[in-house]
Amino acid sequence: MGFEALFNETQTKNNTNNITGVLVKKDSAFFQIIEGQPILIDVLFEKIKIDNRHSNIIELVNTSITKLSFKDFNTNYTIIDDLDALYSLQDYLTHLENKECESKAIFLQIIEDLLSSD
């Protein structure tokens, strides 16, 4: 299964389970934000960790949130794989400043690091 087909299948499942987020792809590295009901996120993350298509997984943040941050971003779950899309995500996160996005600061720092890296 190709990357795009896998992403589309995953997006359909995530939409069904009201899981939102973003997947950032830079070269062969990925940064993923997933949010939703804690039990569903825990189950999903366990599946990701044992999936042989993934390696070197590092969990940066695992915290409770009061509302979904990415429900209004594109189609609720988006792949970011070029600079224009990365800047779009950065703009969206900056827009969240007026909303109560508990993890906005760490998301912005990671995006800025990705934008400034080669």
C-alpha positions as CSV (number, residue, x, y, z in Angstrom):
1,M,0.0,0.0,0.0
2,G,1.4,3.4,-1.0
3,F,1.9,6.3,1.5
4,E,-1.1,8.3,0.1
5,A,-3.4,5.3,0.2
6,L,-2.3,4.5,3.8
7,F,-2.9,8.1,4.8
8,N,-6.4,8.1,3.2
9,E,-7.3,4.9,5.0
10,T,-6.0,6.2,8.3
11,Q,-7.8,9.5,7.8
12,T,-11.1,7.8,7.3
13,K,-10.7,5.7,10.5
14,N,-9.6,8.8,12.4
15,N,-12.6,10.8,11.2
16,T,-14.9,7.9,12.3
17,N,-13.4,8.0,15.8
18,N,-13.3,11.8,16.0
19,I,-9.5,11.8,16.1
20,T,-7.9,14.9,14.7
21,G,-4.3,16.0,14.2
22,V,-1.6,16.6,11.7
23,L,1.2,14.6,10.2
24,V,4.4,16.5,9.2
25,K,6.8,14.7,6.8
26,K,10.2,16.0,6.3
27,D,12.5,13.8,4.3
28,S,12.3,10.4,6.0
29,A,11.2,11.9,9.4
30,F,7.7,12.3,10.6
31,F,6.1,14.5,13.4
32,Q,2.6,13.6,14.3
33,I,0.0,15.2,16.5
34,I,-3.0,13.1,17.3
35,E,-5.9,14.2,19.6
36,G,-9.2,12.7,20.6
37,Q,-10.7,10.7,23.4
38,P,-7.8,9.5,25.7
39,I,-8.7,5.8,25.5
40,L,-8.8,5.9,21.6
41,I,-5.5,7.8,21.5
42,D,-3.9,5.3,23.8
43,V,-5.1,2.4,21.7
44,L,-4.0,4.1,18.4
45,F,-0.6,5.0,19.8
46,E,0.0,1.4,20.9
47,K,-0.8,0.3,17.3
48,I,1.6,2.8,15.9
49,K,4.4,1.6,18.2
50,I,4.0,-2.0,17.1
51,D,3.5,-1.3,13.4
52,N,6.7,-2.4,11.6
53,R,6.4,0.6,9.2
54,H,7.4,2.9,12.2
55,S,10.7,3.1,13.9
56,N,12.5,5.3,16.4
57,I,9.3,6.6,17.9
58,I,9.7,9.4,20.5
59,E,6.7,10.6,22.4
60,L,7.1,14.4,23.1
61,V,3.8,15.3,24.7
62,N,1.0,13.3,26.2
63,T,-1.4,15.4,28.1
64,S,-5.1,15.9,28.6
65,I,-6.8,18.7,26.6
66,T,-10.1,20.4,27.1
67,K,-10.9,20.7,23.4
68,L,-9.6,19.6,20.0
69,S,-7.1,22.0,18.5
70,F,-7.1,20.6,14.9
71,K,-10.8,20.1,14.3
72,D,-10.9,23.2,12.2
73,F,-7.6,22.6,10.3
74,N,-8.2,21.5,6.7
75,T,-9.9,18.1,6.8
76,N,-9.4,17.4,10.5
77,Y,-6.3,15.3,9.7
78,T,-3.7,16.6,7.3
79,I,-0.4,15.6,5.9
80,I,2.2,18.3,5.7
81,D,5.0,17.5,3.2
82,D,6.2,20.8,1.8
83,L,7.2,24.2,3.0
84,D,3.9,26.0,1.9
85,A,1.9,23.5,3.9
86,L,4.3,23.8,6.9
87,Y,3.8,27.6,6.8
88,S,0.1,27.1,6.6
89,L,0.2,24.9,9.8
90,Q,2.4,27.5,11.5
91,D,-0.2,30.2,10.6
92,Y,-3.0,28.0,11.9
93,L,-1.1,27.4,15.2
94,T,-0.5,31.2,15.5
95,H,-4.2,31.7,15.0
96,L,-4.8,29.4,17.9
97,E,-3.2,32.0,20.2
98,N,-6.6,33.6,20.5
99,K,-8.1,30.2,21.4
100,E,-7.3,28.0,24.3
101,C,-4.8,25.5,22.8
102,E,-2.9,24.1,25.7
103,S,0.0,22.7,23.6
104,K,0.3,25.5,21.1
105,A,3.7,26.7,22.3
106,I,5.4,23.3,21.9
107,F,3.7,22.7,18.5
108,L,5.0,26.1,17.3
109,Q,8.5,25.4,18.5
110,I,8.6,22.1,16.7
111,I,7.3,23.7,13.5
112,E,9.8,26.5,13.7
113,D,12.6,24.0,14.2
114,L,11.4,22.1,11.1
115,L,11.3,25.3,9.1
116,S,14.8,26.3,10.1
117,S,16.4,22.9,9.6
118,D,18.0,22.0,6.3
